[in-house]
């Protein structure tokens, strides 16, 4: 039976892996120092991230930052940083967070080389990337050797729940937040005990100087920056999932978290006798952190149109793996031609305005009084779900990048086309269940965004 200890045994890096990573990091650091010295570049490389703090899981990445003197402009720093990165890794690819950086490989290990400015305190930073070395220094000076495995336990729990990672589409707990939580509670078990009894929002430390300006459900003040909530990425839903998991663990039923739940069959949606539609537009080819918020906006627009049209949307799901797929479940796909519009009570001053507004207009019935209220029955412009969305979508903003693909919108019916039951968005909808153990394949790549 799986539990947190069996996962730790499986996913804690072996001594051989740690030694391999250490040799690779030392070689890259040496090469970067040498190139900076030869070219007179005022910069120094530093190992950061979970490996540098010994809180990494098996199969992770290496993060190396190159700290530049602030005598350089941001453009100069970025240009030199990319040149240095390309010189020390194979298959270098330029990627973008707050600064462009290089991602590549050494001996099969993924390595990021990220430029930043050299600072001693957060008030000196030019961008939040500059703060990352301060985080590494803080964690290394506060966590004991024993607590590093406590961090790993917490990461594995969060990964099992699908809420590890600060990416926008995940809204979870970053590696740095995990480390700060263990620093606060001491052990994984103590953290679980506290979260199991928790009510409402959490502020750490309680009464912190600037914590009042944050309204998030979970506020964790960054010890390296007293104006920053390190847990800003954690949504109410992710926060609630950790609290619920803690209750289960404290109640002695943690096995249901770590042994997973049998997947439901996608064909189960056929039993619901509701109207499902997949609204699909092409993927713009951008990173998930850019696309996902726009996909959420796209869903909000679709749901709003369907609500106003009387189709009664009740639930939905999003997938951005290939296309942008938004699946919405409605109570019905066709609505009556007539819709009753409720007016004010006859006792209200605006009752005359309502009566005069509709009197003489082409309506299906009314205006009339029922009880003490005025009503009028008018004719809907469209009665079919697809027609309603297609007629309305052009007047809405669905996101800077997705707007370009609005005219390519397809509306698909997974009940009529059984092949659509195999799509990821249907699986996401059907298997929305807590707890649903996510497949753990190692520490996901957070890189320069790990604690931003």
C-alpha positions in Angstrom: 0.0 0.0 0.0 1.4 3.4 -1.0 1.9 6.1 1.6 4.0 9.2 1.9 7.0 7.1 3.1 6.9 4.7 0.2 6.7 7.7 -2.2 9.7 9.3 -0.5 11.7 6.1 -0.9 10.8 6.0 -4.6 11.3 9.7 -5.4 14.1 10.8 -3.2 17.2 11.1 -5.4 19.8 8.4 -4.9 23.3 9.2 -3.8 24.6 8.4 -7.3 22.1 10.8 -8.9 23.0 13.6 -6.5 26.7 13.0 -7.2 26.1 13.1 -10.9 24.2 16.3 -10.6 26.8 17.8 -8.4 29.6 17.1 -10.9 27.5 18.6 -13.8 26.8 21.7 -11.7 30.4 22.1 -10.7 31.6 21.8 -14.3 29.1 24.4 -15.6 29.9 26.8 -12.8 33.6 26.4 -13.5 33.1 27.0 -17.2 31.0 30.1 -16.5 33.5 31.5 -14.1 36.3 31.0 -16.7 34.4 32.6 -19.6 33.4 35.6 -17.4 37.1 36.0 -16.4 38.4 35.7 -20.0 35.9 38.2 -21.4 36.0 40.6 -18.5 32.3 40.1 -17.7 31.4 41.4 -14.2 29.2 38.5 -13.3 29.3 35.4 -11.1 27.3 32.1 -11.5 25.5 30.6 -8.6 23.6 27.3 -8.2 20.0 27.9 -7.1 16.7 26.0 -6.9 15.8 22.7 -5.2 19.1 20.9 -5.9 21.1 23.7 -4.4 18.9 23.4 -1.3 18.9 19.6 -1.3 15.1 19.5 -1.4 14.9 18.1 -4.9 13.1 15.0 -6.1 14.4 12.4 -8.4 14.8 13.4 -12.1 14.7 17.1 -11.6 16.6 19.9 -13.3 19.5 22.1 -12.5 19.0 25.9 -12.1 22.1 28.1 -12.5 21.8 31.8 -12.2 24.4 34.2 -13.5 24.4 37.3 -11.3 25.5 40.5 -13.2 26.7 43.7 -11.8 24.1 46.5 -12.0 26.5 48.5 -14.0 25.0 46.7 -17.0 21.6 47.6 -18.5 18.9 45.0 -18.5 19.3 44.5 -22.2 23.1 44.0 -21.9 22.5 41.6 -19.0 20.0 39.6 -21.0 22.3 39.5 -24.1 25.3 38.4 -22.2 23.3 35.9 -20.2 22.1 34.2 -23.3 25.6 34.1 -24.8 26.9 32.5 -21.6 24.1 30.0 -21.4 24.6 28.9 -25.0 28.3 28.3 -24.3 27.9 25.8 -21.5 24.9 23.6 -22.4 24.1 21.4 -25.4 21.0 21.9 -27.5 20.5 25.4 -26.1 17.0 26.9 -26.4 16.0 30.5 -25.5 13.0 30.6 -23.3 11.2 33.4 -21.5 10.1 34.2 -18.0 10.7 37.7 -16.7 14.1 37.6 -18.5 15.0 35.4 -21.5 17.1 32.5 -20.4 18.8 29.4 -21.9 17.5 25.9 -21.4 19.6 22.9 -22.5 21.2 19.7 -21.4 24.4 18.2 -19.9 24.8 14.5 -19.8 21.1 14.0 -20.1 20.2 16.4 -17.3 18.1 19.5 -18.1 19.9 22.7 -17.1 18.6 26.3 -17.1 21.1 29.2 -17.2 19.2 32.3 -16.1 20.7 35.8 -16.0 19.8 38.2 -13.1 21.3 41.2 -11.3 23.4 40.8 -8.2 21.6 42.1 -5.1 22.0 41.7 -1.4 18.4 42.6 -0.4 15.0 42.6 -2.2 14.8 46.4 -2.2 17.7 46.4 -4.8 16.0 44.1 -7.3 15.2 45.1 -10.8 12.9 42.2 -11.4 11.7 39.3 -9.2 14.1 36.9 -10.8 16.9 38.8 -8.9 15.4 37.6 -5.7 15.8 33.9 -6.3 19.4 33.6 -5.0 18.2 35.3 -1.8 15.7 32.5 -1.4 18.3 29.8 -1.8 20.5 31.5 0.8 17.6 31.8 3.2 16.5 28.2 3.0 20.0 26.9 3.3 20.5 28.9 6.4 17.2 27.8 8.1 16.5 24.2 7.2 18.2 21.4 9.0 19.3 18.2 7.2 16.4 16.3 8.6 13.9 19.0 7.4 15.0 18.6 3.8 13.2 15.2 3.6 10.2 16.9 5.3 10.1 19.3 2.4 10.2 16.3 0.0 7.3 14.7 1.8 5.3 17.8 1.4 6.1 18.2 -2.2 5.1 14.6 -2.9 1.8 15.1 -1.1 1.1 18.2 -3.2 2.1 16.5 -6.4 -0.2 13.6 -5.6 -3.0 16.1 -5.3 -2.1 17.9 -8.5 -1.4 21.2 -6.7 2.4 21.4 -6.7 3.7 24.3 -8.9 3.1 28.0 -9.1 2.1 28.1 -12.7 -1.0 30.0 -13.5 -2.9 27.0 -14.9 -2.1 25.0 -11.7 -2.5 27.7 -9.0 -0.5 25.6 -6.5 2.3 25.7 -4.0 5.8 26.5 -5.3 8.9 24.7 -4.0 9.9 27.8 -2.1 6.5 27.8 -0.3 7.0 24.2 0.7 10.3 25.1 2.2 8.9 28.0 4.1 6.1 25.9 5.4 8.5 23.3 6.8 10.6 26.1 8.2 7.4 27.4 10.0 6.0 24.1 11.2 9.2 22.0 11.6 7.9 18.7 10.2 5.6 17.3 7.7 3.4 15.7 10.4 3.1 18.9 12.4 2.1 20.8 9.2 -0.6 18.1 8.5 -1.8 18.3 12.1 -2.2 22.1 11.9 -3.9 22.1 8.4 -6.3 19.4 9.5 -7.6 21.8 12.2 -7.5 25.0 10.2 -10.5 27.2 9.6 -10.7 30.1 7.2 -7.7 31.8 5.8 -4.1 31.5 7.0 -1.6 34.3 7.5 2.1 33.5 8.3 3.4 35.1 10.4 0.3 36.2 12.1 0.1 40.0 12.3 3.0 40.5 9.8 3.7 44.2 9.1 2.4 44.3 5.5 0.1 41.2 5.5 -3.0 43.4 5.7 -2.7 44.5 2.1 -3.2 40.9 0.8 -6.7 39.4 0.5 -5.6 35.9 -0.6 -6.9 32.8 1.3 -3.3 32.0 2.1 -0.7 34.7 2.9 2.8 33.6 3.5 5.1 36.6 3.9 8.4 36.2 2.1 11.2 36.5 4.7 13.4 37.9 1.9 10.8 40.6 0.9 8.4 41.9 3.5 6.1 43.4 0.8 5.5 40.0 -0.9 3.1 37.2 -0.4 5.1 34.1 -1.4 1.9 32.1 -1.6 0.1 34.5 -4.0 -0.2 31.7 -6.6 -2.1 29.4 -4.2 -5.8 29.5 -5.1 -8.6 29.0 -2.6 -9.3 25.6 -4.3 -5.7 24.4 -3.9 -5.5 25.7 -0.3 -8.8 23.8 0.4 -7.4 20.6 -1.2 -4.4 20.6 1.2 -6.7 21.2 4.2 -9.0 18.4 3.1 -6.0 16.0 2.5 -4.7 16.9 6.0 -8.0 15.9 7.5 -7.9 12.6 5.7 -4.3 11.9 6.8 -5.0 12.9 10.4 -8.0 10.6 10.4 -5.9 7.6 9.3 -7.2 7.2 5.8 -4.3 8.6 3.8 -4.3 5.5 1.7 -7.2 6.9 -0.4 -4.9 9.8 -1.4 -1.8 7.8 -2.4 -3.5 4.7 -3.9 -5.6 6.7 -6.3 -9.2 6.4 -7.5 -10.3 4.2 -10.4 -10.9 6.4 -13.5 -14.4 6.9 -14.6 -15.5 6.0 -18.1 -16.0 9.0 -20.4 -19.2 7.4 -21.7 -20.7 8.2 -18.3 -21.7 11.6 -19.6 -24.3 9.8 -21.8 -26.2 8.9 -18.6 -26.7 12.5 -17.5 -29.2 13.3 -20.3 -28.0 16.9 -20.5 -26.5 18.9 -23.3 -22.7 18.8 -23.7 -20.8 20.9 -26.2 -17.1 21.3 -26.8 -16.1 24.8 -27.9 -12.8 24.5 -29.7 -10.5 27.1 -31.2 -6.9 26.5 -32.4 -4.0 26.8 -29.9 -1.9 29.9 -30.4 1.3 28.0 -29.7 2.2 30.1 -26.6 3.3 28.9 -23.1 0.6 27.6 -20.8 1.0 30.5 -18.4 0.0 32.9 -21.2 -2.7 30.7 -22.8 -4.5 29.4 -19.7 -5.9 32.7 -18.4 -7.3 33.4 -21.8 -8.9 30.0 -21.9 -10.5 30.8 -18.6 -11.8 34.0 -20.1 -13.1 32.1 -23.2 -15.0 29.8 -20.9 -16.5 32.7 -18.9 -17.7 34.3 -22.2 -19.3 31.0 -23.4 -21.0 30.4 -20.0 -22.3 34.0 -19.9 -23.8 33.7 -23.4 -25.4 30.4 -22.6 -26.8 31.7 -19.3 -28.3 34.8 -21.0 -29.7 32.5 -23.7 -31.6 30.4 -21.2 -29.7 27.2 -21.7 -28.7 26.9 -18.0 -25.0 26.0 -18.0 -24.2 23.9 -14.9 -20.6 22.8 -15.2 -17.5 23.0 -17.4 -14.0 21.9 -18.0 -10.9 23.3 -19.9 -8.0 21.6 -21.7 -5.2 23.4 -23.5 -3.1 20.4 -24.4 -3.5 20.7 -28.2 -6.4 22.9 -29.2 -8.2 25.2 -26.7 -11.1 23.0 -25.6 -13.9 24.3 -23.3 -16.6 21.8 -22.6 -19.8 23.1 -21.1 -22.7 21.1 -19.8 -26.2 22.7 -20.1 -29.6 21.6 -18.9 -30.9 21.9 -22.5 -29.7 22.6 -26.0 -32.9 24.1 -27.3 -35.0 26.7 -25.5 -38.7 27.8 -26.1 -39.3 30.7 -28.5 -41.0 32.6 -25.7 -39.3 34.0 -22.6 -41.1 35.7 -19.7 -39.5 38.9 -18.6 -40.3 39.9 -15.0 -40.9 43.6 -14.2 -41.3 45.5 -10.9 -44.0 45.3 -8.4 -47.0 47.6 -9.1 -46.1 49.3 -5.8 -42.7 50.5 -7.1 -42.3 54.0 -8.7 -40.8 52.5 -11.9 -43.8 50.2 -12.6 -45.3 52.9 -14.9 -42.0 53.1 -16.8 -42.0 49.3 -17.3 -45.6 49.4 -18.5 -45.0 52.3 -21.0 -41.8 50.7 -22.2 -43.5 47.5 -23.4 -47.0 48.8 -24.2 -47.6 48.8 -28.0 -44.4 46.9 -28.7 -44.4 43.7 -30.6 -44.5 41.1 -27.8 -45.8 37.6 -27.6 -48.0 38.4 -24.6 -48.5 41.2 -22.1 -47.6 43.3 -20.4 -49.8 41.8 -17.7 -50.1 41.6 -13.9 -49.7 38.4 -12.0 -49.9 38.8 -8.3 -48.4 42.2 -7.6 -45.8 42.1 -10.4 -45.7 43.2 -14.0 -44.6 40.7 -16.7 -44.1 40.7 -20.4 -43.5 37.7 -22.7 -41.1 38.4 -25.6 -39.7 36.4 -28.5 -36.1 35.0 -28.2 -33.8 35.9 -31.1 -32.3 32.4 -31.1 -33.4 29.1 -29.6 -30.6 26.7 -30.5 -27.5 26.6 -28.4 -25.0 26.7 -31.3 -26.8 29.5 -33.1 -26.8 31.6 -29.9 -23.1 31.3 -29.3 -22.1 31.8 -33.0 -24.2 35.0 -33.2 -22.8 36.5 -30.0 -19.2 35.4 -29.7 -17.9 38.1 -32.1 -18.8 40.9 -29.8 -16.8 39.5 -26.8 -13.1 39.8 -25.9 -11.8 36.3 -25.3 -8.2 37.2 -24.8 -5.5 39.0 -26.8 -4.2 35.9 -28.5 -7.4 33.8 -28.7 -9.3 36.7 -30.3 -7.3 36.0 -33.5 -8.9 32.5 -33.7 -12.5 33.5 -32.8 -13.8 33.0 -36.4 -12.4 29.4 -36.4 -14.6 28.4 -33.4 -16.0 24.9 -33.7 -18.9 23.6 -31.6 -18.8 19.9 -31.2 -21.2 17.5 -29.6 -19.5 14.5 -27.8 -22.8 12.7 -27.5 -23.3 12.6 -31.2 -19.6 12.1 -32.1 -18.4 9.3 -29.9 -14.8 9.8 -30.9 -14.9 13.0 -28.9 -15.3 11.0 -25.8 -11.6 10.2 -26.1 -10.5 13.8 -25.8 -8.7 15.2 -22.8 -11.3 17.7 -21.9 -14.0 15.0 -21.5 -11.6 13.0 -19.3 -10.9 16.1 -17.2 -14.6 16.7 -16.7 -15.6 13.1 -15.9 -12.7 12.5 -13.5 -13.1 15.6 -11.5 -12.8 13.9 -8.1 -11.1 14.5 -4.8 -8.7 12.9 -4.0 -7.5 11.9 -7.4 -3.8 10.9 -7.2 -1.8 12.5 -10.0 0.9 10.4 -11.7 4.3 11.4 -10.2 7.1 11.4 -12.7 9.7 13.6 -10.8 9.8 17.2 -9.9 8.2 19.3 -12.6 10.2 22.1 -14.2 9.7 25.4 -12.3 13.1 27.0 -13.1 13.2 30.8 -12.9 9.5 30.9 -12.0 9.8 28.5 -9.1 9.3 31.1 -6.4 8.1 34.2 -8.3 
